[in-house]
């Protein structure tokens, strides 16, 4: 599968058969560890709402989404993943 992207996220699909979800938040996106951890936390919560994924993904935020609510992140990820 090809990478997919939206305003705030880039999603890559590795070729391996595992169903791991990896969330990578670069220091350039959020300087503070607190913000990087919050981004990972709200992204993980949104992925839980989406449900079981049939393949593994690598999720890379493009912007600092620490101020977004989980529902907003959920809606954006749902649109990208369910394409």
HELIX and SHEET records of a PDB file:
HELIX    1   1 UNK A   33  UNK A   50  1                                  18    
HELIX    2   2 UNK A   70  UNK A   81  1                                  12    
SHEET    1   A 4 UNK A   4  UNK A   5  0                                        
SHEET    2   A 4 UNK A   9  UNK A  12 -1                                        
SHEET    3   A 4 UNK A  57  UNK A  61 -1                                        
SHEET    4   A 4 UNK A  21  UNK A  24  1                                        
END                                                                             
